[in-house]
Amino acid sequence: MKSRRSKSHPSHREGVVRGPREARRGLDPAFTALAAGDENRLSRPRPRPRLRDPRPIALVPGVKNSEARAVFEQRHDRLQAALAAWREDPSATEPLARALAETLQLRLWRARSLTSFEALTEQLLGMDAGTARALVADAGLSTTPARDETVACWLRAEAALLAADAVGRVMVVGDGDAEVLRLELPAGGAPRALRAIGRALAPLADDVSDRPAPRRPPRRDER
């Protein structure tokens, strides 16, 4: 029986030579392994989670504006107390330097609708911003801004402690992908504090997505 293969098929074209099947290039071994069920063969690093916050006006992404302001007021009081102690005794730099460093990590000025660290220190604390940064640098503390996801957890946890009238301290150590949220709670009040923090952080599980951000169509002026 004659083949019905069309004359337009590559094997009928002039100058086209089809080699033996075994000589043809096969799939990449990695894809072959994946097809066989080895899911780790093509493992890719998981994308960094991104925080979704659809609110048109959010002082701090992922944090209620009222909670962000409450934490700001508490930290502002702490900054003022540490500043007063430092002015009375210039050797007492550690509390003030740490509070200033955490202000930079949190970008706390956003919770008061301020534009910068300089605006916070000079307008609200009456302290020279250069002096404030120098104190932090001399203490060897990190001033790298924390990721939005970390800041949201940090502020929500502090707001939960305030709302529950619980004693405790929240801090972040490390930078970038190595950021670690650390809680310091008195053992006696830990159950109540952890319950409050757990309730405050639980909604973030739905607000943080591992999926890449959807690509928006280019605007007319970008085409």
Secondary structure by P-SEA (a helix, b strand, c coil): ccccccccccccccccccccccccccccaaaaaaaaccccccccccccbbbbbcccccccccccaaaaaaaaaaaaaaaaaaaaaaaacccccaaaaaaaaaaaaaccccccccccaaaaaaacccccaaaaaaaaaaaccccccccaaaaaaaaaaaaaaaaaccccccccccccccbbbbbbbcccaaaaaaaaaaaaaaaaaaacccccccccccccccc
